[in-house]
Amino acid sequence: QVQLKETGPGLVQPTQTLSITCTVSGFSLTSYYMQWVRQTPGKGLEWMGFIRSGGSTEYNSEFKSRLSISRDTSKNQVFLKMNSLKTEDTGVYYCARGYNNFDYWGQGVMVTVSS
Amino acid sequence: DIVLTQSPTTLSVTPGETVSLSCRASHSIGTNLHWYQQKTNESPRLLIKYASQSISGIPSRFSASGSGTDFTLNINNVEFDDVSSYFCQQTQSWPYTFGAGTKLELK
C-alpha cells in the first residue's frame, strides 16, 4: 500500500538549515509528482513546492530563495532543504503525493525553530 | 496569489444535520478546487477533487459543487466522526493556496 513518512530534526536553531526526508513506498517517484506542504500557526497550510515525476522542480516564490527539493529514486526518497530558518518557520512539514490534488500525505514532522 | 476565503470559521452542529461550507476564490479558478478534511493531530485527507469529483473510500454523505469563484462542500447527516477542520485548495495557478479552514464542532 502507499505510504509516506517524513523524518527530520525536530529542533533547529534560527539561521540554520532544515533538512527533511520523505521516504515513500507502494509507488514509484518516477510516476508521481511529490509535494511539500507545511502548516504553521501563523499562516496555516502553505504549499512550498514540488518535484515532478521527471525530476524538475517548482517552488512557491515565498520560499524560492531558500528552498531546495530533490530526490533519490533508488532509495524512494524525496528531500526538502530550507536555509536561513526563522522562528516563523516553526510548524508541521508534510510531503504529499500528486500533481494538484494530493491523494496521500505523510504523517508530518514537527519542526521547532528556536535557540 | 489566489486567495481562498472559507466561511464560516467555525460551525457548531447537531448530529444528523446537513451542513454547507463555503470557499470563495479571489479570481476564477474553474474547477481546480479540492477539499480536504483534517482531524486533530492528523494529516489532511483528500475528500473531493476538482470541485465535485468524489474520492474512493470517502463516505457518500460528502459532496461538493461549484465553479469559478464560489464553491460549497456539503455534509449530509453529520456524524461524530466528522468533527474536523475542512480546507479548500486551489491548483489553478502557482502558488497553490489553501483556505484558512472551517472547523466543524458538534453540539
Interface residues (C-beta under 8 A of the other chain):
Chain A: G44 L45 E46 W47 E58 N60 S61 E62 Y94 Y99 N100 N101 F102 D103 W105 G106 Q107 G108
Chain B: N32 H34 Y36 S43 P44 R45 L46 K49 Y50 I55 F87 Q89 T91 W94 P95 Y96 T97 F98 A100 G101
